[in-house]
Structure formats: structure tokens, C-alpha cells
Amino acid sequence: MMLLQKFEEFVKSQLHRTTAVSNRCLTATCTIRGIILFVALIHTLSFAFQLLVDIFLAAGAILQVAAPILFSRKLVLRSAERTSRTFLYYVCRK
């Protein structure tokens, strides 16, 4: 950023030269600033996307560890028992 400021100061000090030369230098300064901002934007978007990917990977890792605890075999068997009892109740009731 300091280099950019020095460049701008140099351009402003040269304004006593012809207007065409000064305008070209100012345009170059704006172009350089625009390129720097564009690169910063791309870098920020890349960082945000990488952060999002990391969050999803962390959530997946947590689920891999937590799934066996949350859905233990006993819970699955109890749920299947209830389902089959309910099914048999409705079938035998008719």
C-alpha cells in the first residue's frame, strides 16, 4: 500500500507536465488500484469458500463419531420392534 501511495504522490508531482501524460498516469494508478482490489476480492471469496468446505468436513467428522452413539443398535431394534408391532396390530385387527 505504501508503494501505491508513493506512486500516487509521484504522479501528482508530475501534474505540471502535459495533461495527456498526467491523465495516462492517473488512469494507470486507478487501473493498478482496481487490479489490487480485484485480486483481494478473489482471495477473500476463495478463503470464504475454503472456510465453508472446512465447516462441512468438520460436521461430517462429528457425525461419523456421533452417529453410532445416537443411533445405537438398541435404539434401532426398539424402533423396528415398535414398527412391526404396530404393523401386526393393524393387520390382525381386520
C-alpha positions in Angstrom: 0.0 0.0 0.0 2.9 2.3 0.8 4.3 1.8 -2.7 0.9 2.7 -4.2 0.8 5.9 -2.2 4.3 6.9 -3.3 3.4 6.2 -6.8 0.3 8.4 -6.5 2.5 11.2 -4.9 4.9 10.9 -7.9 2.0 11.1 -10.3 0.6 14.2 -8.6 4.0 15.9 -8.5 4.3 15.4 -12.3 1.0 17.2 -13.0 2.8 20.3 -14.2 3.7 18.3 -17.3 1.2 17.9 -20.1 -2.3 17.0 -19.3 -2.3 14.0 -21.5 0.7 12.4 -19.7 -0.8 13.1 -16.3 -4.2 11.7 -17.3 -2.4 8.5 -18.5 -0.6 8.2 -15.2 -3.7 8.7 -13.2 -5.5 6.2 -15.3 -2.6 3.7 -14.6 -2.9 4.4 -10.9 -6.6 3.7 -11.0 -6.0 0.6 -13.0 -3.4 -0.7 -10.6 -5.7 0.0 -7.6 -8.6 -1.8 -9.4 -6.4 -4.9 -10.1 -5.3 -4.9 -6.4 -8.9 -4.7 -5.3 -10.0 -7.5 -7.7 -7.2 -9.8 -6.5 -8.2 -9.1 -2.9 -11.8 -9.9 -3.7 -10.9 -13.2 -5.3 -8.7 -14.0 -2.4 -11.5 -13.2 0.1 -14.0 -15.3 -1.8 -11.5 -18.2 -2.0 -11.0 -18.0 1.7 -14.7 -17.9 2.4 -15.3 -21.0 0.2 -12.5 -22.9 1.9 -14.0 -22.0 5.3 -17.3 -23.3 4.2 -15.8 -26.6 3.0 -13.9 -26.9 6.3 -17.2 -26.4 8.2 -18.9 -29.2 6.2 -15.9 -31.5 6.7 -15.9 -30.9 10.4 -19.7 -31.5 10.6 -19.2 -34.8 8.7 -16.4 -35.9 11.1 -18.6 -35.1 14.1 -21.5 -37.1 12.6 -19.2 -40.0 12.0 -18.3 -40.1 15.6 -21.7 -39.3 17.0 -23.8 -41.5 14.7 -23.0 -44.8 16.4 -23.8 -43.2 19.8 -27.0 -41.5 18.6 -28.3 -44.4 16.6 -27.1 -47.3 18.7 -28.3 -50.8 17.9 -30.7 -51.0 20.8 -32.5 -47.9 19.6 -32.7 -49.2 16.1 -34.0 -52.6 17.3 -36.6 -50.9 19.6 -37.8 -48.7 16.8 -38.1 -51.8 14.5 -40.0 -53.7 17.2 -42.5 -50.8 17.6 -42.9 -50.6 13.8 -43.5 -54.3 13.5 -45.9 -54.4 16.5 -47.9 -51.5 15.0 -48.0 -53.2 11.6 -49.1 -56.5 13.2 -51.7 -54.7 15.2 -53.3 -53.1 12.1 -53.1 -56.4 10.1 -54.6 -58.6 12.9 -57.3 -56.0 13.8 -59.1 -56.5 10.4 
